[in-house]
Amino acid sequence: MLFLTTTAITMDEELLNRCLVLTVDEGREQTCAIHGRQRTSQTLEGLLARTEREHVVRLHHRAQRLLRPLAVVKPLAETLLYGDERTRSRRDHAKYLSLIQAVTLLYQHQREEKTAVTRDGEVVTYLETTRGDIEAATRISRWWCGRRRRSCRRRRGVCTSSSWIWSAARRRGRASRRAR
């Protein structure tokens, strides 16, 4: 895992192509909100919130330990569309598919585990992605891309449009609701 922080307005396109880029809201309103949270953290309300947050984190860690590293099969994979105008989409498409896989894995205890047998007789256990998993991953992807696009406009940095998926669907004559 690599973390890079910078105050630069622009970044190398090749670096952006290889990374998930998160930005910080540098506006005055956000600074005021941060100052307010810092002050609140010093009160009884802040102490109680920290205690509750620690409880929630422990609960999430326990829940994560319940997840098994199962294989995920996407029966609808061949019907998925993703923009292909830019080289960057090669990596972003893989990130999108991984996001779908992560959503599917989070539902593993609500899903039927399926099995298949390899030519060598080895049994492979897997989960199948549902249309709902794809829709959830698409919503998350759009939210993330929208944040990235807004941040880039604010900072005038290099940014890639989240409309790849939808523009590809339009070019191929598919309704945008089917571009998952």
C-alpha positions as a Markdown table, in Angstrom:
| # | Residue | x | y | z |
|---|---|---|---|---|
| 1 | Met | 0.0 | 0.0 | 0.0 |
| 2 | Leu | 1.3 | 3.4 | -0.9 |
| 3 | Phe | 0.2 | 6.7 | 0.5 |
| 4 | Leu | 1.3 | 10.0 | -1.1 |
| 5 | Thr | 0.3 | 13.4 | 0.0 |
| 6 | Thr | 0.9 | 16.5 | -1.9 |
| 7 | Thr | -0.1 | 20.2 | -2.2 |
| 8 | Ala | 0.6 | 20.2 | -5.9 |
| 9 | Ile | -2.3 | 21.3 | -8.1 |
| 10 | Thr | -1.5 | 18.7 | -10.8 |
| 11 | Met | -0.2 | 15.2 | -10.6 |
| 12 | Asp | 1.5 | 12.9 | -13.0 |
| 13 | Glu | -1.1 | 11.2 | -15.2 |
| 14 | Glu | 0.7 | 7.9 | -15.0 |
| 15 | Leu | 0.6 | 8.0 | -11.2 |
| 16 | Leu | -3.1 | 8.9 | -11.2 |
| 17 | Asn | -3.7 | 6.0 | -13.5 |
| 18 | Arg | -2.3 | 3.6 | -11.0 |
| 19 | Cys | -3.8 | 4.9 | -7.8 |
| 20 | Leu | -7.1 | 5.5 | -6.1 |
| 21 | Val | -7.0 | 9.2 | -5.5 |
| 22 | Leu | -8.7 | 10.7 | -2.5 |
| 23 | Thr | -8.7 | 14.5 | -1.9 |
| 24 | Val | -9.2 | 16.8 | 1.0 |
| 25 | Asp | -11.8 | 19.5 | 1.2 |
| 26 | Glu | -9.6 | 22.6 | 1.8 |
| 27 | Gly | -12.5 | 25.0 | 2.1 |
| 28 | Arg | -13.0 | 27.4 | 5.0 |
| 29 | Glu | -16.3 | 25.7 | 5.9 |
| 30 | Gln | -14.6 | 22.4 | 6.3 |
| 31 | Thr | -11.9 | 24.0 | 8.4 |
| 32 | Cys | -14.5 | 25.4 | 10.7 |
| 33 | Ala | -16.2 | 22.0 | 11.0 |
| 34 | Ile | -12.9 | 20.4 | 11.9 |
| 35 | His | -12.2 | 23.1 | 14.5 |
| 36 | Gly | -15.7 | 22.4 | 16.0 |
| 37 | Arg | -15.0 | 18.6 | 16.2 |
| 38 | Gln | -11.6 | 19.2 | 17.8 |
| 39 | Arg | -13.2 | 21.4 | 20.5 |
| 40 | Thr | -16.1 | 18.9 | 21.0 |
| 41 | Ser | -13.5 | 16.1 | 21.5 |
| 42 | Gln | -12.4 | 17.8 | 24.6 |
| 43 | Thr | -15.8 | 17.7 | 26.3 |
| 44 | Leu | -17.8 | 15.0 | 28.1 |
| 45 | Glu | -19.7 | 14.5 | 24.9 |
| 46 | Gly | -16.4 | 13.9 | 23.1 |
| 47 | Leu | -15.2 | 11.4 | 25.6 |
| 48 | Leu | -18.5 | 9.5 | 25.3 |
| 49 | Ala | -18.3 | 9.6 | 21.5 |
| 50 | Arg | -14.7 | 8.3 | 21.5 |
| 51 | Thr | -15.8 | 5.4 | 23.8 |
| 52 | Glu | -18.7 | 4.6 | 21.4 |
| 53 | Arg | -16.4 | 4.8 | 18.4 |
| 54 | Glu | -14.0 | 2.4 | 19.9 |
| 55 | His | -16.9 | 0.0 | 20.6 |
| 56 | Val | -18.0 | 0.2 | 17.0 |
| 57 | Val | -14.5 | -0.3 | 15.7 |
| 58 | Arg | -14.1 | -3.5 | 17.8 |
| 59 | Leu | -17.5 | -4.7 | 16.5 |
| 60 | His | -16.4 | -4.1 | 12.9 |
| 61 | His | -13.2 | -6.0 | 13.5 |
| 62 | Arg | -15.1 | -8.9 | 14.9 |
| 63 | Ala | -17.4 | -8.9 | 11.9 |
| 64 | Gln | -14.5 | -8.8 | 9.5 |
| 65 | Arg | -13.0 | -11.9 | 11.1 |
| 66 | Leu | -16.3 | -13.7 | 10.2 |
| 67 | Leu | -15.6 | -13.2 | 6.5 |
| 68 | Arg | -14.0 | -16.1 | 4.7 |
| 69 | Pro | -11.8 | -15.5 | 1.6 |
| 70 | Leu | -14.2 | -17.1 | -0.9 |
| 71 | Ala | -13.9 | -16.9 | -4.7 |
| 72 | Val | -16.5 | -14.7 | -6.4 |
| 73 | Val | -18.0 | -15.5 | -9.8 |
| 74 | Lys | -19.8 | -12.8 | -11.7 |
| 75 | Pro | -22.3 | -14.5 | -14.0 |
| 76 | Leu | -23.2 | -11.1 | -15.5 |
| 77 | Ala | -19.5 | -10.1 | -16.1 |
| 78 | Glu | -19.8 | -10.3 | -19.9 |
| 79 | Thr | -22.7 | -7.8 | -19.9 |
| 80 | Leu | -21.0 | -5.2 | -17.8 |
| 81 | Leu | -20.0 | -2.0 | -19.7 |
| 82 | Tyr | -17.1 | 0.3 | -18.9 |
| 83 | Gly | -15.8 | 3.3 | -20.9 |
| 84 | Asp | -12.8 | 2.6 | -23.1 |
| 85 | Glu | -11.9 | 6.1 | -24.3 |
| 86 | Arg | -8.8 | 6.4 | -22.1 |
| 87 | Thr | -6.0 | 4.1 | -21.2 |
| 88 | Arg | -6.7 | 4.8 | -17.5 |
| 89 | Ser | -9.9 | 2.8 | -17.9 |
| 90 | Arg | -7.8 | -0.4 | -18.0 |
| 91 | Arg | -7.0 | 0.0 | -14.4 |
| 92 | Asp | -10.2 | 1.7 | -13.3 |
| 93 | His | -12.2 | -1.2 | -14.8 |
| 94 | Ala | -10.3 | -3.7 | -12.7 |
| 95 | Lys | -10.9 | -1.5 | -9.6 |
| 96 | Tyr | -14.7 | -1.5 | -10.4 |
| 97 | Leu | -14.7 | -5.3 | -10.8 |
| 98 | Ser | -12.9 | -5.6 | -7.4 |
| 99 | Leu | -15.5 | -3.3 | -5.8 |
| 100 | Ile | -18.2 | -5.6 | -7.1 |
| 101 | Gln | -16.3 | -8.6 | -5.6 |
| 102 | Ala | -16.0 | -6.8 | -2.2 |
| 103 | Val | -19.7 | -6.1 | -2.1 |
| 104 | Thr | -20.5 | -9.7 | -2.9 |
| 105 | Leu | -18.1 | -10.9 | -0.1 |
| 106 | Leu | -19.8 | -8.7 | 2.4 |
| 107 | Tyr | -23.1 | -10.6 | 1.8 |
| 108 | Gln | -21.5 | -14.1 | 2.0 |
| 109 | His | -23.5 | -15.1 | 5.1 |
| 110 | Gln | -26.7 | -14.3 | 3.3 |
| 111 | Arg | -25.8 | -16.1 | 0.1 |
| 112 | Glu | -25.7 | -19.7 | -0.9 |
| 113 | Glu | -22.2 | -21.0 | -1.3 |
| 114 | Lys | -21.8 | -22.9 | -4.5 |
| 115 | Thr | -19.2 | -25.5 | -5.5 |
| 116 | Ala | -17.6 | -26.6 | -8.8 |
| 117 | Val | -15.1 | -29.3 | -9.5 |
| 118 | Thr | -12.0 | -28.8 | -11.5 |
| 119 | Arg | -10.7 | -31.2 | -14.0 |
| 120 | Asp | -8.3 | -32.5 | -11.3 |
| 121 | Gly | -11.2 | -33.3 | -9.0 |
| 122 | Glu | -10.6 | -30.4 | -6.7 |
| 123 | Val | -13.7 | -28.8 | -5.2 |
| 124 | Val | -13.9 | -25.0 | -5.4 |
| 125 | Thr | -16.3 | -23.1 | -3.3 |
| 126 | Tyr | -17.5 | -19.7 | -4.6 |
| 127 | Leu | -20.2 | -17.1 | -4.3 |
| 128 | Glu | -22.1 | -15.6 | -7.2 |
| 129 | Thr | -22.5 | -11.9 | -7.7 |
| 130 | Thr | -26.1 | -10.6 | -7.9 |
| 131 | Arg | -27.5 | -7.7 | -9.9 |
| 132 | Gly | -27.9 | -6.0 | -6.5 |
| 133 | Asp | -24.2 | -6.3 | -5.8 |
| 134 | Ile | -23.4 | -4.7 | -9.2 |
| 135 | Glu | -25.9 | -1.9 | -8.6 |
| 136 | Ala | -24.4 | -1.2 | -5.1 |
| 137 | Ala | -20.9 | -1.1 | -6.5 |
| 138 | Thr | -22.0 | 1.2 | -9.3 |
| 139 | Arg | -23.5 | 3.6 | -6.8 |
| 140 | Ile | -20.3 | 3.6 | -4.7 |
| 141 | Ser | -18.3 | 4.1 | -7.8 |
| 142 | Arg | -20.4 | 7.0 | -9.0 |
| 143 | Trp | -20.2 | 8.6 | -5.5 |
| 144 | Trp | -16.4 | 8.2 | -5.4 |
| 145 | Cys | -16.0 | 9.5 | -9.0 |
| 146 | Gly | -18.3 | 12.4 | -8.3 |
| 147 | Arg | -16.3 | 13.4 | -5.2 |
| 148 | Arg | -13.1 | 13.1 | -7.2 |
| 149 | Arg | -14.5 | 15.2 | -10.1 |
| 150 | Arg | -15.8 | 18.0 | -7.7 |
| 151 | Ser | -12.5 | 18.0 | -5.9 |
| 152 | Cys | -10.6 | 18.3 | -9.1 |
| 153 | Arg | -12.7 | 21.2 | -10.3 |
| 154 | Arg | -12.1 | 23.0 | -7.0 |
| 155 | Arg | -8.3 | 22.4 | -7.1 |
| 156 | Arg | -8.1 | 22.6 | -11.0 |
| 157 | Gly | -6.2 | 19.3 | -10.8 |
| 158 | Val | -6.1 | 16.5 | -13.3 |
| 159 | Cys | -9.2 | 14.5 | -13.2 |
| 160 | Thr | -10.9 | 11.7 | -15.1 |
| 161 | Ser | -14.6 | 11.8 | -15.7 |
| 162 | Ser | -16.9 | 9.2 | -14.1 |
| 163 | Ser | -19.1 | 9.3 | -17.1 |
| 164 | Trp | -17.0 | 6.6 | -18.8 |
| 165 | Ile | -19.5 | 3.9 | -17.9 |
| 166 | Trp | -22.5 | 5.9 | -19.1 |
| 167 | Ser | -20.9 | 7.2 | -22.2 |
| 168 | Ala | -19.9 | 3.7 | -23.3 |
| 169 | Ala | -23.5 | 2.6 | -22.8 |
| 170 | Arg | -24.8 | 5.4 | -24.9 |
| 171 | Arg | -22.3 | 4.7 | -27.7 |
| 172 | Arg | -23.3 | 1.1 | -27.7 |
| 173 | Gly | -27.0 | 2.0 | -27.8 |
| 174 | Arg | -27.8 | 0.7 | -24.4 |
| 175 | Ala | -30.0 | 2.4 | -21.8 |
| 176 | Ser | -27.9 | 4.0 | -19.0 |
| 177 | Arg | -29.8 | 2.0 | -16.4 |
| 178 | Arg | -28.4 | -1.2 | -18.0 |
| 179 | Ala | -24.8 | 0.1 | -17.8 |
| 180 | Arg | -23.7 | -1.8 | -14.7 |
